[in-house]
Amino acid sequence: MARFRITTKQMNNCNGVRIEPGMTVEVVTQSMSNPVSTNGGQVVADAFMRIYGIDIKKCGALSMVYLNVEQL
């Protein structure tokens, strides 16, 4: 099992969703691969919804352009 910290890099405001730089979630996955690119990033989207109540997919920010991934 691998643990990752995902942090937003920049502000984004679209489709009624506002993302601020520095918003951070931690996820645990079964694989060692990047959780943003695995299974469409669903585990990351679920974590942002659970912690911040935002749909990061709706904003189009579920990509490495907006997110920094760090393996812990």
Backbone torsions as a table, in degrees:
resi	resn	phi	psi	omega
1	MET	NA	144.9	-179.1
2	ALA	-125.6	145.8	178.4
3	ARG	-114.8	133.7	-178.5
4	PHE	-126.1	146.4	171.8
5	ARG	-111.0	123.7	179.9
6	ILE	-113.4	126.0	-176.7
7	THR	-127.0	137.7	177.2
8	THR	-75.2	141.7	-176.6
9	LYS	-91.6	-35.8	-172.0
10	GLN	-145.7	164.8	178.3
11	MET	-73.4	143.5	176.2
12	ASN	-147.0	134.4	-179.6
13	ASN	-137.6	102.7	179.1
14	CYS	-154.3	152.7	179.5
15	ASN	52.3	34.2	178.1
16	GLY	76.7	9.9	180.0
17	VAL	-113.6	128.3	178.3
18	ARG	-113.3	125.1	179.0
19	ILE	-115.8	128.6	179.4
20	GLU	-103.3	149.0	175.7
21	PRO	-64.9	139.3	178.4
22	GLY	96.3	-4.1	175.5
23	MET	-65.5	128.1	-171.5
24	THR	-128.9	137.7	171.5
25	VAL	-132.0	156.3	174.3
26	GLU	-120.5	136.6	179.0
27	VAL	-129.9	151.8	175.7
28	VAL	-116.2	129.7	-178.7
29	THR	-124.9	162.6	177.7
30	GLN	-78.0	-25.9	-176.4
31	SER	-108.2	165.9	-180.0
32	MET	-90.8	-0.5	-176.3
33	SER	-83.3	164.5	-177.4
34	ASN	-58.0	120.4	-177.9
35	PRO	-70.3	-17.7	178.1
36	VAL	-72.0	-34.6	-178.1
37	SER	-98.3	-6.2	179.7
38	THR	-93.1	130.7	178.9
39	ASN	54.4	37.2	178.7
40	GLY	67.4	16.3	178.6
41	GLY	72.0	21.2	-174.9
42	GLN	-60.1	-39.2	-179.8
43	VAL	-65.0	-34.2	177.3
44	VAL	-72.0	-44.3	178.6
45	ALA	-61.1	-40.8	177.8
46	ASP	-63.4	-39.4	179.7
47	ALA	-65.6	-42.7	177.6
48	PHE	-65.1	-37.3	178.1
49	MET	-66.7	-42.2	-178.1
50	ARG	-67.6	-42.6	-173.9
51	ILE	-87.0	-45.1	-174.7
52	TYR	-107.5	-12.7	-179.0
53	GLY	72.8	26.4	179.3
54	ILE	-118.8	148.8	177.3
55	ASP	-98.2	96.2	-175.8
56	ILE	-68.0	-25.1	176.6
57	LYS	-69.4	-40.7	-179.5
58	LYS	-60.0	-33.4	-179.9
59	CYS	-81.7	-12.9	-178.8
60	GLY	77.6	20.4	-176.5
61	ALA	-102.4	14.7	179.2
62	LEU	-91.1	67.7	178.7
63	SER	-152.4	166.0	-178.6
64	MET	-70.2	-12.3	176.0
65	VAL	-67.4	-38.6	-176.6
66	TYR	-100.7	-15.6	-173.1
67	LEU	-121.1	143.4	174.0
68	ASN	-108.9	127.0	-178.2
69	VAL	-111.6	129.1	-179.8
70	GLU	-129.4	126.3	177.5
71	GLN	-84.1	131.3	-178.0
72	LEU	-99.2	NA	NA
